[in-house]
Amino acid sequence: MTLLEKTLSTLALALAIGGSALAQEYVKGEVVKVDAKQQKLTIKHGPLTNLDMPAMTMVFVVAEDGMIEKVKAGQAIEFTADRVNGRITVTDIK
């Protein structure tokens, strides 16, 4: 592999990693309801640009059971969401 090919490969990898990081931008929201039994959160949130969704209030499933225990109704959060197995899912909360 030539130096140019190695450089282009490295650049392509860096862009791919950077692009996926941008897709997982944190969004501000407020937890409206916690449904621990169904593992769902109702969140009033800002625009989800990676999902082309405007600001709204909607129900999300959570990617991991422990996420439900981190939040309570009325709490301000920042979170990421994505489509997982066809469902819009909270993938991280900070």
VODRENVO-358596 format. One record per residue (C-alpha): residue in one letter; x, y, z. Coordinates in steps of 0.05 Angstrom, whole numbers. Each point is the difference from the previous one (the first is absolute). Example, Ala and Ser with C-alpha at 12.3 -4.5 7.8 and 13.67 -1.06 7.14 Angstrom:
BEGIN
{"A" {246 -90 156}}
{"S" {27 69 -13}}
***
This chain:
BEGIN
{"M" {0 0 0}}
{"T" {29 67 -20}}
{"L" {5 59 47}}
{"L" {-56 36 -37}}
{"E" {-46 -61 8}}
{"K" {16 -5 74}}
{"T" {-13 74 10}}
{"L" {-67 -3 -37}}
{"S" {-20 -62 39}}
{"T" {15 35 66}}
{"L" {-37 62 -22}}
{"A" {-61 -41 -21}}
{"L" {-1 -36 67}}
{"A" {6 66 39}}
{"L" {-58 30 -40}}
{"A" {-43 -62 12}}
{"I" {13 3 75}}
{"G" {-11 75 2}}
{"G" {-65 -5 -39}}
{"S" {-30 -51 47}}
{"A" {19 44 59}}
{"L" {-38 58 -30}}
{"A" {-61 -43 -10}}
{"Q" {-2 -12 75}}
{"E" {-6 72 22}}
{"Y" {-30 10 69}}
{"V" {-68 34 3}}
{"K" {-30 37 59}}
{"G" {-65 -26 27}}
{"E" {-45 -7 60}}
{"V" {-25 -67 26}}
{"V" {-76 4 2}}
{"K" {-15 -72 21}}
{"V" {39 -62 20}}
{"D" {-31 -68 -15}}
{"A" {47 -49 34}}
{"K" {-44 -60 -14}}
{"Q" {1 12 -76}}
{"Q" {71 29 0}}
{"K" {-25 65 -32}}
{"L" {12 74 10}}
{"T" {-45 56 -23}}
{"I" {46 59 -16}}
{"K" {-14 71 -22}}
{"H" {60 14 -44}}
{"G" {34 46 -49}}
{"P" {10 -19 -73}}
{"L" {32 -68 -13}}
{"T" {40 18 -61}}
{"N" {28 -70 -12}}
{"L" {-72 -25 -5}}
{"D" {-28 61 -38}}
{"M" {-51 12 56}}
{"P" {-22 68 26}}
{"A" {-7 17 73}}
{"M" {-58 -37 33}}
{"T" {-22 -44 57}}
{"M" {4 -74 -14}}
{"V" {10 -69 30}}
{"F" {66 -36 -8}}
{"V" {24 -69 19}}
{"V" {68 -3 35}}
{"A" {60 -38 -25}}
{"E" {19 -25 69}}
{"D" {-43 -16 61}}
{"G" {44 41 47}}
{"M" {-17 65 -36}}
{"I" {-70 0 31}}
{"E" {31 3 69}}
{"K" {41 62 -17}}
{"V" {-59 47 -12}}
{"K" {-66 24 30}}
{"A" {-59 40 -26}}
{"G" {16 75 -4}}
{"Q" {75 -11 -7}}
{"A" {39 38 -53}}
{"I" {45 -46 -40}}
{"E" {45 -3 -61}}
{"F" {-7 -63 -41}}
{"T" {14 -34 -66}}
{"A" {-51 -39 -39}}
{"D" {3 -44 -62}}
{"R" {-39 -54 -36}}
{"V" {15 -68 30}}
{"N" {-37 -60 -29}}
{"G" {-50 47 -31}}
{"R" {-17 37 65}}
{"I" {22 69 20}}
{"T" {43 -13 61}}
{"V" {37 41 52}}
{"T" {71 -24 -8}}
{"D" {34 43 54}}
{"I" {-18 49 55}}
{"K" {46 48 36}}
***
